[in-house]
Amino acid sequence: MGPLVRVAVIGAGAVVLSAAAVGGGLWLSGNDPDVPESGDVHAAATGCDAVTGELLAERLPGAVAQPREQGPLEGGDNLVCAWSSPGAPGGDGGALRVDVSALFTDATGEEPVTGADRAAEAYTALLPVRAEEVDLPTGEGAVWHGQVPGTAELAFHSDNLFVRVSYAGLAGQEPVDPEDAADLAAEFAGRIGESL
């Protein structure tokens, strides 16, 4: 076998192996829980854009946005956004944090677990006993008072998104009433739910 023929055979072999590796990789990615499946409504975490400047000006005056953090999550995608307001002298201030996880279908086991099922499981696992149901555009949601006065936590899920809203408020120098904190967390969550 001449040198040119040997080079051609080696080159053809490399092309076949590369094609097999790429094809195999594409086939395997169909069972990759870190990649959205066709049934996953949301391919990335989203929802923070629903917290508009108008809403913040009304409910959290003088709020300043913190840098958003978005990146991979085991079996999904995660987005965290936050705003804080020192408030005017003697006025109301507070902080808002929104944590959104897009959970993808996991087909690695014998029975696939959909992204929507994973979001519902994450929601159920988070809820403390003291959580109270709340009406949201997305349907199922719950709110509870935080460990610190003037704070509230809220969680809901929509399709394959799992959303957690944390709010802390001050009225002058004092923490806001727990019910007011819960109402504000629900209002922010409602706006996010409407946008999904």
Disulfide bonds with the S-S distance in Angstrom:
Cys48-Cys81 1.72
